Amino acid sequence: MIGIIDVGGGLRGIYTAGIYDYLLDNSVDIDYCLGVSAGSANLITYIAGQKGRLKRFYIEYSFEKEYFSLGNYFKSGMLLDLDYIYSGITNSTGKDPLDFDAVMKSEKHFVAVATDAVTGEPRYFLKEDMCPDEYTLLKASCAIPVVCRKPIDFKGEKYFDGGLADPIPYKKAFSDGCDKLIICLTLPLGYKKSAMPRALVNLLLKKYPETGKHIIASDVYYSDAVKEILELEKQGKVLILYPENCFGIKTITRDRDGLNKLYNLGYKDAEKIKDFINNNT
């Protein structure tokens, strides 16, 4: 079984939006889809088969004040309003609904990771943990601390962004039965993440110290995981796709020209997937 992992990355996720549109255009089916943070939302749209939907989220909706604004932060405690994104837009009555029926009918296996705010441990959920017009799972996987003042309540527990506990969950994918993996990063391969200052983390997360520990060490977790998947790529078990140039786009950078360039780069880079699949079947 060949799987794909999308590690998210805020608005840099438009890079993988290009990848999924390429897969849909070329009828390339991936059986196992594991999403981290915004990667979970990207993959669920791929599973639904809705070409172009992700691009609209990044190029059009992200410029709306309801989607992203300082006003949101003071009103709801979220700089990126996850309720607006994954309810207001995504619900069946929204302007760009997710085709939930297509998701549930698909034979593709979907997994999303979120971080337990209390324990700091990763939790993995399936598409069966979602219901029509109830996409709290996606919100939980995407709840970046600081960008969101509070964790997301889901199934009686509280969750932050899945990338804190398991930034590149390749071990989970292999344990679930994958033989080969396509791993989609949204940062250049040599990029070094910077740790958030400990004092700021302690101030923001007094209630959730275990999550705070993961934030402090997140740059180390990510760098170690990249080293490990590079070794797996040498063994032919992994294909790593990543943007060599992010065109100035950061987690919450809004620049249509840069976003379009990053999308086009993802679409082009996705051409490598066919060869990887054909060489490993």
N, C-alpha and C positions, 0 to 999 in steps of 0.2 A: 504494500500500500504506500502510495506517495502522498505526502502531506504538505501543507503550506502554513507557515507561521507569519503573522503580521504583527510587528512589535509596536505599532502605533507611532505617535510623535506629534500629536496636535495637528496643526494645519499642514505640517510636512507630510501628513497622510495622503495628500493628493498624489504623491509619487506612487503609492500602491493603488490608488484609484485608477491610474493609467494602466497598471499591470492587470487589474481585473477586467477592464474594458477590452484589453488585448485578448485575454483568455476567452471572454464572451464572444468577441468578434471571430475568433478562430476555433470556437467549439472545443476548447481545451478544458477537460474536466479534472478537477483535483478532488480526491475522495475525502480527505481529512483536512479540516480548516480550524486552526487554533489562533484566536485573536487576543491581543494584549491592548488594553486601553482603547484608543480610537480604532485600532486594528480589528477589534471585535465587531464594531459597527460596519467597518469596511467589508469584512468577510461575510456578514449576514446579507448584505446587499448583493455580493457576488453569488451567494447561494440562491438568492431569490431570482437571479438572472436579469436584474434591472440595469442594463447598460446605460451609462450616462448619469445615473442618479447620484453617484458619489461626486462626480465633477460639479454638479449643480450645488451640492452642499458646500463645497470649498470655494467655488468661483462666484456663486450668487449669494447664498444664504448667510455665509460667514460675514458678509458686509452689513447685514442687518443689525440694528442696535439690540433687537430682542435676542439675537444669537450671541453677540459679544459686545460688551460695553462695561465701563466702570459703573454705570448706573445699575446694571445687573448685580454687581458685587454688593452694592449697598442695599439693594432691594431684596435679593434672594440669597446672597452669600456665595454666588457663583459668577466668576468673570465670564466664563462660557456657560450660558444657561442650559444645562443638560435637560431640564424639563421642557424647554422650548424646542430643543433639537430633537429629543427622542420621544416627545409626546406631541407637542404642538405641530411639528412638521411631519413626524413619522407615523402618527396614528392614522387610522382609516379615514378620518375626517380632515386630516391635515393636507397641506398643499403638495406634499410629495410622499405619499404613504408607502410604507414597506409592504411588499406583497407577502404577507404572512402565510397565506395558504401555500404559495410556491416554496417557501422555506420549509414548511412542515412536510410537504410532499417530496422534497428533494431527498435523495439517498446519501447526500453528502453529510459527513459527520462534523458537527460544529461544537467547539469548546471555547469558552471565554474564561479568562483568569481575572480574579479580583483579589485584593489584599484585605484580609481580616484586620480591621482597624485596631482591635484589642490585642490580638496575638502577633500581628505582623506576618502571619503565615499566608501562603497562597491558597486560594480556594478555586476549584475548577467547576464550571457549570456548563450545561448542555442546552441546546435549543428548546428542549422540552421544559426548561425552567422559565420559558417565556409564554405569554398568552397574547391573544389579539389585543392590541392597544395597551399592552402592559410590558414595557421594555425597560423596566428598572434594572435588569441585569446589565444592559449596555451602559446605563448611567453609572452603576457601581464599578464596572471595569474601567470607566473613563474619568473617575473623580480624582483629579490631580490635587494633592494637598496644596494649600495656599491659593491656587486658582479656585478651589472649592474650600470654603471655610470649615465645612462639616462633612463627615462621611455620609454615604448614601445608605439608607435603611433598606435591607433586602432580606426577605425570608427570616425576619426576626433578628438579624445581625447587622453590623455596621461595616461598610467597606470603603476602601480607597482604591485608587488606580492599581491595576494588576501588575504594572511594570515595577512597582516597588519591591514586591516579593519574588517575582520571577520574570525578569526583563526579557529573556529570550528562552522560552520554555521548551527547548528541544528535547530535554530528558522526558518530559511529560509525553510529547508526541511519540517518541520511540517506545515508551512504556505502553502506549495505547495501540501499538502494533505497526507503526510506520516503519518502512524499510529505508526510504529516502525522503529527504526534506528540502523544500524550497523555503529559505528564510529571507524575509523581506525586511530590511532595515530602512530607516528614513534619515540616516546620518551617513556622511562619508566614512569609509571603513577605518581610517586613522583618527577619527575625531575623539577627543578626550572630554568626557563629560566633567563638569565642575560640580563639586559637592556644595550643597547649601550650607551656609555658616551655621555651626552648631547652636549658637545662641538664638538665632531666628527660629530654627526648628523647635527648640525647647519651648520657646514662647508660643509658637503656633499650635503645638501638639502636646500640651500639658496633660490632656486627657488620654492621649494615645502614645505613650512613650515607646512602645515596641515598634509602632509605625515610624516614629521619629528616628529610631536606630537605622531602619532601612533607608530612610531618606538620606541620612548622613553618609551611609556607605553605598548609595546607589551608583556612584561613579565606578566604584571598585567592582560591584556585582556585574555591571554592564561590561566593563573592560575584560573581566575574567571570562565572561560568557562568549565574548567575541573571539578571544584567543582559542577557546575550546571549539567553536564551530569552524574556525579556520583550519584546525587540524582535521576535523571531520570532512571538510571540503577537499582536502588533499587526498583523503581516502575514497573520494567519490560518493560519499553518503549524503552530502549536503551541497546545494547550490545557494550561494549568497547573492542576493540582489540588493544593491544600494546605490544611492545617487552620488556620483563623483562630484557633483556641484549642486548645492541647494538653492542657488540663485538668491541668496539673502533671506530665504524663508526660514523662520524659527517657529517655535511651538505655537505662538499666537501672533505671527506676523501676517498682516493682510496686504498683499500686493498682487494684483491680478496678473500682471506681466510675469512675475516670478512664479506664481502658482501655475499659470499655464505652461511655463517652461518645465517645471518640475513634473507636471502631469505628462507632458510629451516625452520626457526622459524615461519615466516609468513605463510608458507604452512601448517605447523602443527597447528598453532593457528586457522586457518580458519575452522578447524573441528567443532569449537563451533557454527558456523553459522547455520548449518543444524538444530541443536536442537533449536536454537533461533527462526528460521522460523517455525519449526513444532509446537513449543509451543505457537505460536502467530498467528496461522491461523485457 
